[in-house]
């Protein structure tokens, strides 16, 4: 269940498109809208994103051990294929 | 103001400067709506594709149009959000690609 994690912003179109694509692929994922977090929780998650993607940009998609920065269909396909 | 009005208003100002709205309205309209959402949330139109700090001074670089737009449109034909693009981008004469983040992560404070 926690194999796929999407760090996103609620207002970001690339995040929205990436989530839509994952939905179309029929996979389950956990999504965090970082812009909706505050305080310590936000700090913790920003740190988590930074460790996976030093640019702290969105979406940052983690599929197993693969980190995909931005909405790249081909990279998502590739990472899902390795299941 | 709604997204359509914002579109008309900004188009008049930005097009003469060489910045065009992405002709893909499934991108442009939601982005303009998100700019209005951020205006409501923060009091200013912070970039919807970036993590805003929520304080005007700390988000100055990502007030739309952000300071990174010029370099990104020049290099990739589109800004980070792909809201503003070059004429060539809309004409389809350059390859569309994912624009990497240019904003330094240190700018995220909160």
N, CA and C atoms of all chains as a GROMACS GRO file, in nm:
protein
  579
    1UNK      N    1   0.083  -0.121   0.000
    1UNK     CA    2   0.000   0.000   0.000
    1UNK      C    3   0.086   0.126   0.000
    2UNK      N    4   0.192   0.124   0.084
    2UNK     CA    5   0.277   0.242   0.091
    2UNK      C    6   0.393   0.239  -0.008
    3UNK      N    7   0.378   0.159  -0.110
    3UNK     CA    8   0.483   0.146  -0.210
    3UNK      C    9   0.497   0.270  -0.295
    4UNK      N   10   0.386   0.343  -0.313
    4UNK     CA   11   0.390   0.462  -0.397
    4UNK      C   12   0.346   0.583  -0.314
    5UNK      N   13   0.433   0.681  -0.315
    5UNK     CA   14   0.401   0.802  -0.241
    5UNK      C   15   0.417   0.923  -0.331
    6UNK      N   16   0.319   1.011  -0.328
    6UNK     CA   17   0.323   1.132  -0.411
    6UNK      C   18   0.326   1.254  -0.320
    7UNK      N   19   0.433   1.329  -0.330
    7UNK     CA   20   0.441   1.457  -0.259
    7UNK      C   21   0.392   1.562  -0.359
    8UNK      N   22   0.285   1.631  -0.323
    8UNK     CA   23   0.221   1.719  -0.420
    8UNK      C   24   0.179   1.850  -0.356
    9UNK      N   25   0.136   1.940  -0.441
    9UNK     CA   26   0.074   2.065  -0.394
    9UNK      C   27  -0.069   2.064  -0.446
   10UNK      N   28  -0.160   2.113  -0.366
   10UNK     CA   29  -0.302   2.107  -0.405
   10UNK      C   30  -0.332   2.196  -0.525
   11UNK      N   31  -0.246   2.296  -0.549
   11UNK     CA   32  -0.271   2.391  -0.657
   11UNK      C   33  -0.192   2.362  -0.784
   12UNK      N   34  -0.108   2.260  -0.782
   12UNK     CA   35  -0.013   2.238  -0.891
   12UNK      C   36  -0.071   2.149  -1.000
   13UNK      N   37  -0.064   2.197  -1.121
   13UNK     CA   38  -0.124   2.123  -1.234
   13UNK      C   39  -0.045   1.998  -1.268
   14UNK      N   40   0.087   2.003  -1.256
   14UNK     CA   41   0.168   1.884  -1.287
   14UNK      C   42   0.140   1.773  -1.185
   15UNK      N   43   0.115   1.816  -1.059
   15UNK     CA   44   0.082   1.719  -0.955
   15UNK      C   45  -0.053   1.655  -0.987
   16UNK      N   46  -0.147   1.739  -1.026
   16UNK     CA   47  -0.282   1.691  -1.057
   16UNK      C   48  -0.277   1.593  -1.175
   17UNK      N   49  -0.200   1.630  -1.277
   17UNK     CA   50  -0.190   1.543  -1.394
   17UNK      C   51  -0.120   1.411  -1.362
   18UNK      N   52  -0.021   1.419  -1.276
   18UNK     CA   53   0.052   1.297  -1.238
   18UNK      C   54  -0.041   1.203  -1.160
   19UNK      N   55  -0.119   1.259  -1.070
   19UNK     CA   56  -0.212   1.177  -0.992
   19UNK      C   57  -0.319   1.115  -1.081
   20UNK      N   58  -0.364   1.194  -1.177
   20UNK     CA   59  -0.464   1.144  -1.272
   20UNK      C   60  -0.406   1.025  -1.350
   21UNK      N   61  -0.279   1.039  -1.387
   21UNK     CA   62  -0.215   0.932  -1.463
   21UNK      C   63  -0.200   0.806  -1.378
   22UNK      N   64  -0.162   0.823  -1.253
   22UNK     CA   65  -0.150   0.708  -1.164
   22UNK      C   66  -0.287   0.641  -1.146
   23UNK      N   67  -0.391   0.724  -1.138
   23UNK     CA   68  -0.528   0.670  -1.129
   23UNK      C   69  -0.560   0.588  -1.253
   24UNK      N   70  -0.524   0.642  -1.368
   24UNK     CA   71  -0.550   0.571  -1.494
   24UNK      C   72  -0.473   0.439  -1.500
   25UNK      N   73  -0.356   0.438  -1.438
   25UNK     CA   74  -0.275   0.316  -1.435
   25UNK      C   75  -0.334   0.214  -1.337
   26UNK      N   76  -0.430   0.260  -1.260
   26UNK     CA   77  -0.498   0.171  -1.166
   26UNK      C   78  -0.416   0.132  -1.044
   27UNK      N   79  -0.319   0.218  -1.010
   27UNK     CA   80  -0.237   0.186  -0.892
   27UNK      C   81  -0.280   0.270  -0.772
   28UNK      N   82  -0.258   0.214  -0.657
   28UNK     CA   83  -0.290   0.286  -0.533
   28UNK      C   84  -0.167   0.363  -0.488
   29UNK      N   85  -0.190   0.479  -0.433
   29UNK     CA   86  -0.077   0.558  -0.385
   29UNK      C   87  -0.121   0.645  -0.268
   30UNK      N   88  -0.021   0.690  -0.195
   30UNK     CA   89  -0.049   0.780  -0.084
   30UNK      C   90  -0.008   0.919  -0.130
   31UNK      N   91  -0.095   1.016  -0.111
   31UNK     CA   92  -0.063   1.152  -0.156
   31UNK      C   93  -0.060   1.249  -0.038
   32UNK      N   94   0.046   1.328  -0.032
   32UNK     CA   95   0.053   1.433   0.070
   32UNK      C   96   0.051   1.568   0.000
   33UNK      N   97  -0.043   1.652   0.035
   33UNK     CA   98  -0.044   1.790  -0.015
   33UNK      C   99   0.036   1.876   0.081
   34UNK      N  100   0.160   1.901   0.044
   34UNK     CA  101   0.253   1.966   0.137
   34UNK      C  102   0.209   2.110   0.168
   35UNK      N  103   0.146   2.176   0.073
   35UNK     CA  104   0.101   2.314   0.097
   35UNK      C  105  -0.010   2.323   0.201
   36UNK      N  106  -0.073   2.211   0.230
   36UNK     CA  107  -0.182   2.214   0.327
   36UNK      C  108  -0.135   2.178   0.468
   37UNK      N  109  -0.006   2.148   0.480
   37UNK     CA  110   0.048   2.116   0.612
   37UNK      C  111   0.102   2.240   0.679
   38UNK      N  112   0.107   2.236   0.812
   38UNK     CA  113   0.164   2.350   0.886
   38UNK      C  114   0.259   2.298   0.994
   39UNK      N  115   0.334   2.391   1.046
   39UNK     CA  116   0.419   2.362   1.164
   39UNK      C  117   0.516   2.248   1.148
   40UNK      N  118   0.526   2.167   1.253
   40UNK     CA  119   0.626   2.060   1.258
   40UNK      C  120   0.600   1.954   1.152
   41UNK      N  121   0.473   1.928   1.127
   41UNK     CA  122   0.438   1.826   1.029
   41UNK      C  123   0.492   1.868   0.892
   42UNK      N  124   0.475   1.995   0.861
   42UNK     CA  125   0.524   2.047   0.734
   42UNK      C  126   0.676   2.037   0.725
   43UNK      N  127   0.742   2.078   0.833
   43UNK     CA  128   0.889   2.070   0.837
   43UNK      C  129   0.937   1.928   0.813
   44UNK      N  130   0.871   1.835   0.878
   44UNK     CA  131   0.908   1.694   0.869
   44UNK      C  132   0.893   1.645   0.725
   45UNK      N  133   0.782   1.679   0.664
   45UNK     CA  134   0.757   1.631   0.527
   45UNK      C  135   0.850   1.700   0.427
   46UNK      N  136   0.875   1.831   0.445
   46UNK     CA  137   0.967   1.903   0.355
   46UNK      C  138   1.105   1.836   0.362
   47UNK      N  139   1.146   1.799   0.482
   47UNK     CA  140   1.274   1.731   0.500
   47UNK      C  141   1.275   1.597   0.427
   48UNK      N  142   1.162   1.528   0.437
   48UNK     CA  143   1.146   1.399   0.370
   48UNK      C  144   1.159   1.415   0.218
   49UNK      N  145   1.097   1.520   0.165
   49UNK     CA  146   1.105   1.547   0.021
   49UNK      C  147   1.249   1.580  -0.016
   50UNK      N  148   1.312   1.664   0.066
   50UNK     CA  149   1.450   1.707   0.039
   50UNK      C  150   1.547   1.589   0.030
   51UNK      N  151   1.525   1.490   0.115
   51UNK     CA  152   1.611   1.372   0.113
   51UNK      C  153   1.597   1.294  -0.018
   52UNK      N  154   1.479   1.300  -0.074
   52UNK     CA  155   1.454   1.225  -0.200
   52UNK      C  156   1.478   1.310  -0.323
   53UNK      N  157   1.453   1.438  -0.309
   53UNK     CA  158   1.467   1.532  -0.421
   53UNK      C  159   1.518   1.665  -0.366
   54UNK      N  160   1.650   1.686  -0.374
   54UNK     CA  161   1.711   1.804  -0.313
   54UNK      C  162   1.654   1.938  -0.361
   55UNK      N  163   1.590   1.938  -0.479
   55UNK     CA  164   1.532   2.063  -0.531
   55UNK      C  165   1.401   2.098  -0.460
   56UNK      N  166   1.347   2.003  -0.385
   56UNK     CA  167   1.217   2.019  -0.317
   56UNK      C  168   1.112   2.076  -0.414
   57UNK      N  169   1.096   2.007  -0.525
   57UNK     CA  170   0.997   2.049  -0.623
   57UNK      C  171   0.885   1.946  -0.627
   58UNK      N  172   0.777   1.985  -0.692
   58UNK     CA  173   0.658   1.900  -0.692
   58UNK      C  174   0.604   1.880  -0.832
   59UNK      N  175   0.549   1.763  -0.862
   59UNK     CA  176   0.540   1.649  -0.773
   59UNK      C  177   0.674   1.575  -0.759
   60UNK      N  178   0.693   1.517  -0.642
   60UNK     CA  179   0.801   1.420  -0.622
   60UNK      C  180   0.730   1.287  -0.598
   61UNK      N  181   0.757   1.193  -0.685
   61UNK     CA  182   0.685   1.066  -0.678
   61UNK      C  183   0.784   0.955  -0.643
   62UNK      N  184   0.752   0.882  -0.538
   62UNK     CA  185   0.839   0.773  -0.497
   62UNK      C  186   0.768   0.642  -0.526
   63UNK      N  187   0.826   0.563  -0.616
   63UNK     CA  188   0.772   0.431  -0.648
   63UNK      C  189   0.878   0.330  -0.609
   64UNK      N  190   0.850   0.258  -0.501
   64UNK     CA  191   0.949   0.169  -0.439
   64UNK      C  192   1.077   0.250  -0.413
   65UNK      N  193   1.189   0.210  -0.477
   65UNK     CA  194   1.312   0.284  -0.449
   65UNK      C  195   1.342   0.390  -0.554
   66UNK      N  196   1.248   0.410  -0.648
   66UNK     CA  197   1.269   0.508  -0.754
   66UNK      C  198   1.206   0.643  -0.718
   67UNK      N  199   1.281   0.749  -0.744
   67UNK     CA  200   1.226   0.882  -0.720
   67UNK      C  201   1.208   0.952  -0.854
   68UNK      N  202   1.087   0.997  -0.880
   68UNK     CA  203   1.058   1.066  -1.006
   68UNK      C  204   1.025   1.211  -0.974
   69UNK      N  205   1.104   1.299  -1.032
   69UNK     CA  206   1.087   1.442  -1.005
   69UNK      C  207   1.012   1.505  -1.123
   70UNK      N  208   0.895   1.557  -1.097
   70UNK     CA  209   0.813   1.612  -1.204
   70UNK      C  210   0.728   1.503  -1.266
   71UNK      N  211   0.635   1.543  -1.352
   71UNK     CA  212   0.545   1.446  -1.413
   71UNK      C  213   0.605   1.391  -1.542
   72UNK      N  214   0.668   1.274  -1.529
   72UNK     CA  215   0.728   1.205  -1.644
   72UNK      C  216   0.655   1.072  -1.661
   73UNK      N  217   0.566   1.067  -1.759
   73UNK     CA  218   0.492   0.943  -1.784
   73UNK      C  219   0.584   0.824  -1.805
   74UNK      N  220   0.689   0.844  -1.888
   74UNK     CA  221   0.778   0.732  -1.921
   74UNK      C  222   0.848   0.677  -1.796
   75UNK      N  223   0.887   0.767  -1.707
   75UNK     CA  224   0.955   0.721  -1.585
   75UNK      C  225   0.859   0.649  -1.491
   76UNK      N  226   0.734   0.695  -1.490
   76UNK     CA  227   0.632   0.628  -1.407
   76UNK      C  228   0.608   0.487  -1.463
   77UNK      N  229   0.591   0.479  -1.595
   77UNK     CA  230   0.570   0.348  -1.659
   77UNK      C  231   0.684   0.252  -1.626
   78UNK      N  232   0.805   0.305  -1.639
   78UNK     CA  233   0.925   0.225  -1.614
   78UNK      C  234   0.927   0.173  -1.470
   79UNK      N  235   0.899   0.263  -1.377
   79UNK     CA  236   0.904   0.225  -1.235
   79UNK      C  237   0.792   0.125  -1.201
   80UNK      N  238   0.676   0.143  -1.264
   80UNK     CA  239   0.564   0.051  -1.236
   80UNK      C  240   0.590  -0.087  -1.295
   81UNK      N  241   0.661  -0.089  -1.406
   81UNK     CA  242   0.690  -0.214  -1.475
   81UNK      C  243   0.773  -0.308  -1.388
   82UNK      N  244   0.854  -0.248  -1.304
   82UNK     CA  245   0.945  -0.328  -1.222
   82UNK      C  246   0.877  -0.396  -1.105
   83UNK      N  247   0.745  -0.380  -1.095
   83UNK     CA  248   0.670  -0.442  -0.986
   83UNK      C  249   0.675  -0.594  -0.991
   84UNK      N  250  -1.307   3.838  -0.919
   84UNK     CA  251  -1.254   3.805  -1.051
   84UNK      C  252  -1.253   3.653  -1.071
   85UNK      N  253  -1.288   3.609  -1.192
   85UNK     CA  254  -1.276   3.466  -1.219
   85UNK      C  255  -1.157   3.441  -1.314
   86UNK      N  256  -1.131   3.316  -1.338
   86UNK     CA  257  -1.012   3.279  -1.416
   86UNK      C  258  -1.017   3.335  -1.558
   87UNK      N  259  -1.134   3.339  -1.614
   87UNK     CA  260  -1.149   3.390  -1.751
   87UNK      C  261  -1.112   3.539  -1.757
   88UNK      N  262  -1.158   3.613  -1.657
   88UNK     CA  263  -1.126   3.757  -1.651
   88UNK      C  264  -0.976   3.777  -1.629
   89UNK      N  265  -0.919   3.694  -1.544
   89UNK     CA  266  -0.775   3.703  -1.517
   89UNK      C  267  -0.697   3.675  -1.646
   90UNK      N  268  -0.745   3.577  -1.720
   90UNK     CA  269  -0.684   3.541  -1.848
   90UNK      C  270  -0.680   3.662  -1.942
   91UNK      N  271  -0.794   3.725  -1.959
   91UNK     CA  272  -0.804   3.839  -2.050
   91UNK      C  273  -0.714   3.954  -2.005
   92UNK      N  274  -0.714   3.975  -1.876
   92UNK     CA  275  -0.638   4.086  -1.819
   92UNK      C  276  -0.487   4.067  -1.838
   93UNK      N  277  -0.440   3.948  -1.806
   93UNK     CA  278  -0.296   3.922  -1.813
   93UNK      C  279  -0.248   3.907  -1.957
   94UNK      N  280  -0.332   3.851  -2.039
   94UNK     CA  281  -0.295   3.831  -2.180
   94UNK      C  282  -0.255   3.964  -2.245
   95UNK      N  283  -0.334   4.066  -2.216
   95UNK     CA  284  -0.307   4.198  -2.273
   95UNK      C  285  -0.171   4.252  -2.233
   96UNK      N  286  -0.131   4.224  -2.111
   96UNK     CA  287  -0.004   4.276  -2.059
   96UNK      C  288   0.114   4.188  -2.102
   97UNK      N  289   0.094   4.056  -2.100
   97UNK     CA  290   0.207   3.963  -2.118
   97UNK      C  291   0.241   3.933  -2.263
   98UNK      N  292   0.141   3.928  -2.347
   98UNK     CA  293   0.169   3.894  -2.487
   98UNK      C  294   0.263   3.992  -2.556
   99UNK      N  295   0.242   4.122  -2.535
   99UNK     CA  296   0.336   4.215  -2.598
   99UNK      C  297   0.480   4.196  -2.551
  100UNK      N  298   0.497   4.133  -2.433
  100UNK     CA  299   0.633   4.109  -2.381
  100UNK      C  300   0.689   3.978  -2.434
  101UNK      N  301   0.609   3.906  -2.512
  101UNK     CA  302   0.656   3.780  -2.569
  101UNK      C  303   0.622   3.657  -2.486
  102UNK      N  304   0.535   3.673  -2.387
  102UNK     CA  305   0.494   3.559  -2.305
  102UNK      C  306   0.348   3.527  -2.335
  103UNK      N  307   0.326   3.406  -2.380
  103UNK     CA  308   0.192   3.364  -2.421
  103UNK      C  309   0.138   3.262  -2.323
  104UNK      N  310   0.005   3.262  -2.307
  104UNK     CA  311  -0.053   3.155  -2.225
  104UNK      C  312  -0.047   3.026  -2.304
  105UNK      N  313  -0.019   2.919  -2.233
  105UNK     CA  314  -0.019   2.786  -2.292
  105UNK      C  315  -0.155   2.767  -2.362
  106UNK      N  316  -0.150   2.726  -2.488
  106UNK     CA  317  -0.276   2.713  -2.560
  106UNK      C  318  -0.356   2.591  -2.515
  107UNK      N  319  -0.292   2.504  -2.436
  107UNK     CA  320  -0.363   2.391  -2.376
  107UNK      C  321  -0.444   2.443  -2.257
  108UNK      N  322  -0.571   2.465  -2.283
  108UNK     CA  323  -0.656   2.527  -2.180
  108UNK      C  324  -0.679   2.436  -2.060
  109UNK      N  325  -0.652   2.304  -2.078
  109UNK     CA  326  -0.663   2.214  -1.963
  109UNK      C  327  -0.547   2.235  -1.866
  110UNK      N  328  -0.446   2.307  -1.912
  110UNK     CA  329  -0.337   2.348  -1.824
  110UNK      C  330  -0.364   2.491  -1.775
  111UNK      N  331  -0.389   2.578  -1.870
  111UNK     CA  332  -0.396   2.721  -1.838
  111UNK      C  333  -0.511   2.758  -1.743
  112UNK      N  334  -0.630   2.709  -1.769
  112UNK     CA  335  -0.742   2.750  -1.683
  112UNK      C  336  -0.728   2.701  -1.538
  113UNK      N  337  -0.694   2.573  -1.517
  113UNK     CA  338  -0.673   2.533  -1.377
  113UNK      C  339  -0.560   2.611  -1.309
  114UNK      N  340  -0.456   2.646  -1.384
  114UNK     CA  341  -0.347   2.724  -1.325
  114UNK      C  342  -0.393   2.863  -1.285
  115UNK      N  343  -0.475   2.924  -1.371
  115UNK     CA  344  -0.527   3.058  -1.337
  115UNK      C  345  -0.620   3.049  -1.216
  116UNK      N  346  -0.698   2.942  -1.210
  116UNK     CA  347  -0.784   2.923  -1.093
  116UNK      C  348  -0.699   2.906  -0.967
  117UNK      N  349  -0.588   2.833  -0.980
  117UNK     CA  350  -0.500   2.814  -0.865
  117UNK      C  351  -0.433   2.946  -0.823
  118UNK      N  352  -0.405   3.031  -0.920
  118UNK     CA  353  -0.349   3.162  -0.886
  118UNK      C  354  -0.450   3.241  -0.802
  119UNK      N  355  -0.577   3.231  -0.840
  119UNK     CA  356  -0.681   3.300  -0.762
  119UNK      C  357  -0.698   3.236  -0.625
  120UNK      N  358  -0.682   3.104  -0.618
  120UNK     CA  359  -0.685   3.035  -0.488
  120UNK      C  360  -0.575   3.090  -0.398
  121UNK      N  361  -0.454   3.103  -0.456
  121UNK     CA  362  -0.342   3.153  -0.376
  121UNK      C  363  -0.361   3.299  -0.337
  122UNK      N  364  -0.424   3.375  -0.423
  122UNK     CA  365  -0.452   3.515  -0.391
  122UNK      C  366  -0.542   3.521  -0.267
  123UNK      N  367  -0.636   3.430  -0.264
  123UNK     CA  368  -0.728   3.421  -0.151
  123UNK      C  369  -0.654   3.376  -0.024
  124UNK      N  370  -0.567   3.276  -0.040
  124UNK     CA  371  -0.496   3.219   0.074
  124UNK      C  372  -0.392   3.313   0.132
  125UNK      N  373  -0.313   3.373   0.044
  125UNK     CA  374  -0.196   3.449   0.089
  125UNK      C  375  -0.210   3.600   0.071
  126UNK      N  376  -0.303   3.640  -0.015
  126UNK     CA  377  -0.314   3.782  -0.046
  126UNK      C  378  -0.233   3.821  -0.168
  127UNK      N  379  -0.166   3.724  -0.227
  127UNK     CA  380  -0.089   3.750  -0.350
  127UNK      C  381  -0.086   3.622  -0.432
  128UNK      N  382  -0.061   3.640  -0.561
  128UNK     CA  383  -0.066   3.526  -0.651
  128UNK      C  384   0.068   3.454  -0.656
  129UNK      N  385   0.092   3.370  -0.556
  129UNK     CA  386   0.214   3.290  -0.554
  129UNK      C  387   0.202   3.180  -0.660
  130UNK      N  388   0.316   3.141  -0.712
  130UNK     CA  389   0.321   3.034  -0.810
  130UNK      C  390   0.248   2.910  -0.756
  131UNK      N  391   0.152   2.857  -0.830
  131UNK     CA  392   0.075   2.742  -0.780
  131UNK      C  393   0.151   2.610  -0.783
  132UNK      N  394   0.266   2.609  -0.853
  132UNK     CA  395   0.342   2.485  -0.865
  132UNK      C  396   0.461   2.481  -0.770
  133UNK      N  397   0.466   2.579  -0.682
  133UNK     CA  398   0.577   2.583  -0.586
  133UNK      C  399   0.524   2.596  -0.444
  134UNK      N  400   0.605   2.553  -0.350
  134UNK     CA  401   0.565   2.560  -0.210
  134UNK      C  402   0.588   2.702  -0.158
  135UNK      N  403   0.481   2.778  -0.147
  135UNK     CA  404   0.492   2.916  -0.101
  135UNK      C  405   0.513   2.918   0.050
  136UNK      N  406   0.585   3.020   0.095
  136UNK     CA  407   0.608   3.034   0.239
  136UNK      C  408   0.487   3.095   0.310
  137UNK      N  409   0.411   3.172   0.234
  137UNK     CA  410   0.293   3.236   0.293
  137UNK      C  411   0.323   3.373   0.349
  138UNK      N  412   0.445   3.419   0.326
  138UNK     CA  413   0.482   3.556   0.365
  138UNK      C  414   0.533   3.628   0.241
  139UNK      N  415   0.475   3.743   0.217
  139UNK     CA  416   0.502   3.816   0.093
  139UNK      C  417   0.651   3.832   0.064
  140UNK      N  418   0.725   3.882   0.161
  140UNK     CA  419   0.868   3.907   0.140
  140UNK      C  420   0.944   3.780   0.103
  141UNK      N  421   0.904   3.670   0.165
  141UNK     CA  422   0.974   3.543   0.143
  141UNK      C  423   0.930   3.474   0.014
  142UNK      N  424   0.825   3.525  -0.045
  142UNK     CA  425   0.774   3.463  -0.168
  142UNK      C  426   0.786   3.555  -0.289
  143UNK      N  427   0.857   3.666  -0.270
  143UNK     CA  428   0.868   3.764  -0.378
  143UNK      C  429   0.914   3.704  -0.510
  144UNK      N  430   1.007   3.609  -0.502
  144UNK     CA  431   1.061   3.551  -0.625
  144UNK      C  432   0.961   3.463  -0.699
  145UNK      N  433   0.857   3.419  -0.628
  145UNK     CA  434   0.760   3.330  -0.695
  145UNK      C  435   0.623   3.396  -0.711
  146UNK      N  436   0.619   3.528  -0.703
  146UNK     CA  437   0.495   3.596  -0.739
  146UNK      C  438   0.482   3.581  -0.890
  147UNK      N  439   0.368   3.534  -0.933
  147UNK     CA  440   0.350   3.510  -1.076
  147UNK      C  441   0.329   3.642  -1.150
  148UNK      N  442   0.403   3.668  -1.259
  148UNK     CA  443   0.507   3.583  -1.317
  148UNK      C  444   0.634   3.587  -1.233
  149UNK      N  445   0.688   3.470  -1.208
  149UNK     CA  446   0.803   3.457  -1.118
  149UNK      C  447   0.932   3.507  -1.185
  150UNK      N  448   1.033   3.525  -1.104
  150UNK     CA  449   1.161   3.575  -1.158
  150UNK      C  450   1.233   3.470  -1.242
  151UNK      N  451   1.187   3.345  -1.233
  151UNK     CA  452   1.252   3.237  -1.307
  151UNK      C  453   1.193   3.217  -1.447
  152UNK      N  454   1.082   3.288  -1.471
  152UNK     CA  455   1.012   3.270  -1.599
  152UNK      C  456   1.099   3.303  -1.719
  153UNK      N  457   1.168   3.414  -1.711
  153UNK     CA  458   1.245   3.458  -1.827
  153UNK      C  459   1.346   3.351  -1.872
  154UNK      N  460   1.424   3.304  -1.775
  154UNK     CA  461   1.526   3.204  -1.809
  154UNK      C  462   1.463   3.072  -1.855
  155UNK      N  463   1.354   3.034  -1.790
  155UNK     CA  464   1.290   2.906  -1.826
  155UNK      C  465   1.226   2.911  -1.965
  156UNK      N  466   1.159   3.021  -1.995
  156UNK     CA  467   1.096   3.031  -2.127
  156UNK      C  468   1.205   3.036  -2.234
  157UNK      N  469   1.314   3.102  -2.202
  157UNK     CA  470   1.425   3.109  -2.296
  157UNK      C  471   1.487   2.970  -2.321
  158UNK      N  472   1.507   2.898  -2.212
  158UNK     CA  473   1.573   2.768  -2.225
  158UNK      C  474   1.480   2.654  -2.265
  159UNK      N  475   1.359   2.653  -2.210
  159UNK     CA  476   1.268   2.539  -2.231
  159UNK      C  477   1.142   2.575  -2.309
  160UNK      N  478   1.121   2.704  -2.334
  160UNK     CA  479   0.999   2.745  -2.403
  160UNK      C  480   0.878   2.754  -2.313
  161UNK      N  481   0.898   2.727  -2.185
  161UNK     CA  482   0.786   2.734  -2.090
  161UNK      C  483   0.838   2.766  -1.951
  162UNK      N  484   0.753   2.828  -1.871
  162UNK     CA  485   0.789   2.850  -1.730
  162UNK      C  486   0.770   2.718  -1.656
  163UNK      N  487   0.807   2.715  -1.529
  163UNK     CA  488   0.801   2.592  -1.450
  163UNK      C  489   0.662   2.529  -1.452
  164UNK      N  490   0.560   2.613  -1.444
  164UNK     CA  491   0.420   2.563  -1.445
  164UNK      C  492   0.371   2.530  -1.585
  165UNK      N  493   0.438   2.585  -1.685
  165UNK     CA  494   0.391   2.581  -1.824
  165UNK      C  495   0.263   2.662  -1.842
  166UNK      N  496   0.251   2.768  -1.763
  166UNK     CA  497   0.141   2.862  -1.782
  166UNK      C  498   0.181   2.961  -1.891
  167UNK      N  499   0.300   3.017  -1.875
  167UNK     CA  500   0.354   3.108  -1.976
  167UNK      C  501   0.451   3.032  -2.066
  168UNK      N  502   0.430   3.049  -2.195
  168UNK     CA  503   0.516   2.978  -2.290
  168UNK      C  504   0.560   3.073  -2.401
  169UNK      N  505   0.651   3.024  -2.483
  169UNK     CA  506   0.695   3.104  -2.598
  169UNK      C  507   0.601   3.076  -2.715
  170UNK      N  508   0.611   3.158  -2.815
  170UNK     CA  509   0.530   3.140  -2.936
  170UNK      C  510   0.562   3.003  -2.998
  171UNK      N  511   0.691   2.970  -2.998
  171UNK     CA  512   0.736   2.844  -3.058
  171UNK      C  513   0.677   2.722  -2.986
  172UNK      N  514   0.663   2.735  -2.856
  172UNK     CA  515   0.604   2.626  -2.776
  172UNK      C  516   0.460   2.603  -2.821
  173UNK      N  517   0.385   2.712  -2.832
  173UNK     CA  518   0.245   2.700  -2.875
  173UNK      C  519   0.233   2.654  -3.020
  174UNK      N  520   0.329   2.695  -3.103
  174UNK     CA  521   0.326   2.655  -3.244
  174UNK      C  522   0.368   2.509  -3.262
  175UNK      N  523   0.427   2.452  -3.159
  175UNK     CA  524   0.470   2.313  -3.167
  175UNK      C  525   0.601   2.295  -3.242
  176UNK      N  526   0.676   2.403  -3.256
  176UNK     CA  527   0.803   2.390  -3.329
  176UNK      C  528   0.921   2.359  -3.236
  177UNK      N  529   0.895   2.356  -3.105
  177UNK     CA  530   1.002   2.309  -3.015
  177UNK      C  531   0.947   2.194  -2.932
  178UNK      N  532   1.038   2.110  -2.887
  178UNK     CA  533   0.997   1.994  -2.811
  178UNK      C  534   0.951   2.034  -2.671
  179UNK      N  535   0.837   1.981  -2.630
  179UNK     CA  536   0.788   2.011  -2.495
  179UNK      C  537   0.858   1.920  -2.395
  180UNK      N  538   0.909   1.981  -2.289
  180UNK     CA  539   0.976   1.900  -2.188
  180UNK      C  540   0.941   1.947  -2.048
  181UNK      N  541   0.968   1.861  -1.952
  181UNK     CA  542   0.943   1.898  -1.813
  181UNK      C  543   1.050   1.998  -1.771
  182UNK      N  544   1.007   2.111  -1.720
  182UNK     CA  545   1.101   2.216  -1.681
  182UNK      C  546   1.154   2.187  -1.540
  183UNK      N  547   1.285   2.174  -1.526
  183UNK     CA  548   1.338   2.148  -1.392
  183UNK      C  549   1.328   2.271  -1.302
  184UNK      N  550   1.323   2.248  -1.173
  184UNK     CA  551   1.310   2.359  -1.078
  184UNK      C  552   1.437   2.442  -1.073
  185UNK      N  553   1.421   2.572  -1.087
  185UNK     CA  554   1.532   2.665  -1.085
  185UNK      C  555   1.540   2.739  -0.952
  186UNK      N  556   1.430   2.739  -0.881
  186UNK     CA  557   1.429   2.811  -0.753
  186UNK      C  558   1.515   2.735  -0.651
  187UNK      N  559   1.608   2.806  -0.586
  187UNK     CA  560   1.692   2.735  -0.488
  187UNK      C  561   1.606   2.684  -0.371
  188UNK      N  562   1.629   2.561  -0.326
  188UNK     CA  563   1.546   2.506  -0.218
  188UNK      C  564   1.557   2.584  -0.087
  189UNK      N  565   1.666   2.659  -0.074
  189UNK     CA  566   1.684   2.741   0.049
  189UNK      C  567   1.576   2.848   0.063
  190UNK      N  568   1.508   2.873  -0.047
  190UNK     CA  569   1.402   2.974  -0.044
  190UNK      C  570   1.278   2.926   0.032
  191UNK      N  571   1.273   2.795   0.054
  191UNK     CA  572   1.160   2.741   0.131
  191UNK      C  573   1.195   2.755   0.279
  192UNK      N  574   1.120   2.840   0.346
  192UNK     CA  575   1.152   2.871   0.485
  192UNK      C  576   1.056   2.809   0.585
  193UNK      N  577   0.930   2.800   0.544
  193UNK     CA  578   0.830   2.751   0.640
  193UNK      C  579   0.764   2.623   0.592
   0.00000   0.00000   0.00000
